[in-house]
Every structure is written in C-alpha cells, then in structure tokens.
Amino acid sequence: MSILFSGRVSSGATTRKVGVGRRFFMFWVNHVRQALFSLGELWRTPSASILTIGVLGVSLTLPATLHLLVKNVQQVSDSFTQAAEISLFIREGVSDTQISSLHKILQADQDIARVTHISKQQALAEFAQVSGFGSALNYLTDNPLPDVLLILPKNTSADSARQLMARLSKERIVEFGKLDIDWLTRLDAIVSLLRQAVLIIAVLLLGAVLLIIGNTIRLSIMSKKDEIEVMKLVGATDAFIQRPFLYSGIWYGVFGGLLAFLIVETMLWWLQGAIVSVTSLYESEFHLMALSMAEFLSLMLLAILLGLSGSYLSVRRHISAIEPTGP
Amino acid sequence: MLEFDQVSKSYAGGFVALDRVSFKLEKGEMAFLTGHSGAGKSTLLKLISLIERPSVGRVLINDVDLSRIRRPLIPYVRRDIGIIFQNHRLLMNHTVFDNVALPLVIEGFSGKDMVKRVHAALDKVGLLDKVRCLPQTLSGGEQQRVGIARAVVNKPPLLLADEPTGNLDPDLSKDIMRVFEAFNQVGVSVLVATHDLGLVARMKYRTLTLKQGKMINDGLLQYQEDPL
C-alpha cells in the first residue's frame, strides 16, 4: 500500500491473490525463518551469547534448586504423618467391652483414618522389651499402664488434629488425650519460611535476569546501529527491526532454561549418593525428587518469558531512539 | 509531483539551512541540485525523506503534505522514495544480494519474485556477476552502483541521490549519471544533489542551485559563463 502514490502496488503480499490458508502458512514459515536467522546471529557472536546464556542459566538454577529443596523437605514432613497421631489414655477400671465399643464408634468416625487399641498387657510387654527393665517389672503387683487408643486423623494438619483431640478428650471413658504436635508446627513454620525465602530470592534473581538480557540486547542493538539506520531509511518499520532482537531474547531464554535444567540434574546426580548414605542412617525411605515434567516445562516457560520481556523492554526504548541522521 | 512551498528550515542555535525555498518537480522529470557544501542540499533531501521536518512551509508529494504524515507512517513514505547515499551505506557483512534485497524483504517479498527483482536491479547497474560478493570486495564505483540497485529495486516513483559521484573519478561519475538517466527515461522522477558542476553542465538537465539556504537558480546551468 502506498500513501503517496495511489495505485502503486508495492507490497509483495498483495501482488498476487493468495489464499487465507497459504498466507497463514507463510506467516509461520516467515517467523520460523526469522527465528532461525536470530539463532544464526547468536551463533556468529558466540562469546557474548555464551556469557548471557551462562548468567541466565546460573541465575535460574538457584531458584530451581531451592524449589527442589522445599519440595523434598515437604516430602519429609509429609512422611511423618504419625507425628499427628493422637493417644487417648483410658480411665482406670473401665471394662474391656466399653473400650471395644468406643473403638468401634471411633472407627466409624469420618475424621479418623485408623484406630489401634493397645491393651494394658501389650503395653507392659512392649515396655518390658524396650526399656530393658525386663524381670524387674515382674515384681509389680499390678499393671500400672493404662489402655491406649491410638488415633490417626484423616486430616494430619496440626490445627485439625488439635481440634479432633479436644473432641475425643471429652469421651466419658477417656482420661486425657495427648498429641505431640509442637515439633510438627515448628517444621511447618520452617518449611513456610523456607518457601518465602525461596520466593524472595527467586524474584530478585529473575529481576537480575531481566536486566541482564535487556542489557545484552541493548548492546547488540548499539552494535547494529548503522544497520538499523539503513533499514529505517529504506522503509523498515520499528516492528520489523525489533523482531530479530525479540527472537534473540527467546533463544537466550530457551538455552538459559536448558542450562539451568542441566545444572540442576547434574547437581541431583552428584548429591544422590551422599543423600542416600545420610538417609540410610536414619532408616528412612527417602527418595530425592527430581524436577517433574510440569516443573521442567514451567522452568522453560519462565526462562523464555524472561528472555522475551527483557529484550522487549530494551527494544522498545532503544530502537525507536535510533533515527537516521541523513542521506 | 514533488513540491516545496516556501520551505524554511532552521536549526537550534539560529542556523538557517533553508530559506523560503519553493520549487516543483514534475512526474518523470530529472533535475540536479547544486551548491557549495553547507548550502542546504542535504537538508532539502532530508526534508523529502522525512529525516527532518521543515520549520516553516510545506513539502508536498502528490499533493500530500508530508507534515501530516505521523511517525508510525514514515516507513511507508520512505518505501516510495529511493535514496542513494554519498557513502552508499551498504551493510558490509551481508552479500550484495542481501543488500539489494533488503527493501523487498521489508515489504514482504519472498522467493522467486524477490530473486527476480534483485537480479533485474543488479542487471540495470551492470553488477549481475557480483551477486554473491561482499561489498568490501567491490570497488568504490561498484559499491555505489549496489547502493543504486538497492534504491531502485522496489521501483520507487521518486529517486533521490546525495552526492552519488562524490568519491568517483570522472568516467565512473559519467557511468553513474547514465544509470540515473536510464531510470528517468522509464518515468522515474530523479533529483540528484551534487557539487560536480562540470558534470551537471554537460548533462543539460534542469538545475536547482542553492546558496546559503536560498534558491538562486532554477533552470539550465551555464557553467562557462557563471562559475558560481
């Protein structure tokens, strides 16, 4: 379309009638071509590209690693659901039938996952075995230990476990209930502190990444100042000129994301052995969790978005500022 | 087609580059723009290619006032004007083909259509055998002709040239001018800014002469009698 010369057909797309489907196809072909061209540009300036990709990769590695740390700590704390087990101590002198009827009632309770009855005799036998007093206990005239009902709540969070305990303590035959919950609350608090710290660090690092990419793109715009002037003089729009730079930003994101993923995986592989030897000492069935597919994809998406927005910020400011100074 | 109506341009600090310049260039006309350096030739060309805006007066192309063209539309105006630069301003790390194809790529040409037009433009300036060369490997005259090919590849109706023969010897200059004449003969309006007065006088075209921003001559230049 020409503004000044009516009837002058100049645009390549309008010289021939082309179908919508073909035009749509060509639109994507053109974009792929430009994307590959930008990739080639990165390839032609390897030192600058590698530096930027390296910074991006390392900066993304830290939040990703911290995220994994939180995820694994959470897995550990989840595996301690027994910690929210409620012990109900039964009053002295309550008959076995009363206990077993309470047992049945509690089993039917929808807040409760599992009820285990530990009778006086079992408790004494276990105590004799574990404590090492052994035969000394034979001198006791009667069993001082109470019957205990162990309750595993369905909802193992500290608050609901506490509520459940308060409710169950009101049962007539229950002397009192006990819930060892303090350390669970502490662990929860620590995990949430950790998560917030990760969030803050991640935001700071991502901000840094944005600035770094913006600066890299700015430098590459400056180094192509002459070229951009010539393009403007022969009629290129800002959108046309900025497209390759935006693609560079996307490529930085892609490679930076992949690099971060590789670093995280290597680190996991490296630590796996050490962690197994530590956890085996605690006889825990702990498996180090790696990045899931969804997490990998969101890491890549985040990296690409950062690359794109970093370059967009830079391109918006600097390309329109370059004006040709004269023929 | 191209019209200057009482155009003045002054820069910050009070320097007046153009002072109430008026002239008309018809469709298919060829003219020279001469004057000493600093006389306002470049400023005049900058006003046409919208690199600068006039302080007073109007620049019209086909009765469209260029001052009404807002910034986002400037690129579309420049696509209608072929500009040839004194220092040719080629992209040195791209081949001759890429350089000439640039305006076409910007306008969305691709494939065979583009190749055909690039080859036609290079053929007109006699450089078809240098398609795959880098500009550095070409001589000054050849580089200048690549610049001309780039300016005409999308067949603009108006061609501006700023000192196109500035660094060339007389024979090459004559060749370049012949190329311009050839374009003019197929209906392109051509405005060539140059200080090569001997060449201008020999070519017998309309000549606009600027002196300190004022238009002092409009017509054939009588070189022998009036050597400025």
Boltz contact constraints between the chains, C-beta under 6 A:
constraints:
  - contact:
      token1: [A, 2]
      token2: [B, 80]
      max_distance: 6.0
  - contact:
      token1: [A, 3]
      token2: [B, 76]
      max_distance: 6.0
  - contact:
      token1: [A, 3]
      token2: [B, 77]
      max_distance: 6.0
  - contact:
      token1: [A, 4]
      token2: [B, 61]
      max_distance: 6.0
  - contact:
      token1: [A, 4]
      token2: [B, 62]
      max_distance: 6.0
  - contact:
      token1: [A, 4]
      token2: [B, 64]
      max_distance: 6.0
  - contact:
      token1: [A, 4]
      token2: [B, 80]
      max_distance: 6.0
  - contact:
      token1: [A, 5]
      token2: [B, 80]
      max_distance: 6.0
  - contact:
      token1: [A, 5]
      token2: [B, 157]
      max_distance: 6.0
  - contact:
      token1: [A, 10]
      token2: [B, 107]
      max_distance: 6.0
  - contact:
      token1: [A, 10]
      token2: [B, 154]
      max_distance: 6.0
  - contact:
      token1: [A, 11]
      token2: [B, 107]
      max_distance: 6.0
  - contact:
      token1: [A, 11]
      token2: [B, 108]
      max_distance: 6.0
  - contact:
      token1: [A, 12]
      token2: [B, 107]
      max_distance: 6.0
  - contact:
      token1: [A, 12]
      token2: [B, 108]
      max_distance: 6.0
  - contact:
      token1: [A, 12]
      token2: [B, 109]
      max_distance: 6.0
  - contact:
      token1: [A, 13]
      token2: [B, 108]
      max_distance: 6.0
  - contact:
      token1: [A, 227]
      token2: [B, 91]
      max_distance: 6.0
  - contact:
      token1: [A, 230]
      token2: [B, 89]
      max_distance: 6.0
  - contact:
      token1: [A, 233]
      token2: [B, 83]
      max_distance: 6.0
  - contact:
      token1: [A, 234]
      token2: [B, 102]
      max_distance: 6.0
  - contact:
      token1: [A, 234]
      token2: [B, 103]
      max_distance: 6.0
  - contact:
      token1: [A, 235]
      token2: [B, 75]
      max_distance: 6.0
  - contact:
      token1: [A, 235]
      token2: [B, 78]
      max_distance: 6.0
  - contact:
      token1: [A, 235]
      token2: [B, 79]
      max_distance: 6.0
  - contact:
      token1: [A, 235]
      token2: [B, 106]
      max_distance: 6.0
  - contact:
      token1: [A, 236]
      token2: [B, 75]
      max_distance: 6.0
  - contact:
      token1: [A, 236]
      token2: [B, 106]
      max_distance: 6.0
  - contact:
      token1: [A, 237]
      token2: [B, 75]
      max_distance: 6.0
  - contact:
      token1: [A, 240]
      token2: [B, 106]
      max_distance: 6.0
  - contact:
      token1: [A, 324]
      token2: [B, 51]
      max_distance: 6.0
  - contact:
      token1: [A, 326]
      token2: [B, 42]
      max_distance: 6.0
  - contact:
      token1: [A, 326]
      token2: [B, 46]
      max_distance: 6.0
  - contact:
      token1: [A, 327]
      token2: [B, 45]
      max_distance: 6.0
  - contact:
      token1: [A, 327]
      token2: [B, 83]
      max_distance: 6.0
  - contact:
      token1: [A, 327]
      token2: [B, 85]
      max_distance: 6.0
  - contact:
      token1: [A, 327]
      token2: [B, 162]
      max_distance: 6.0
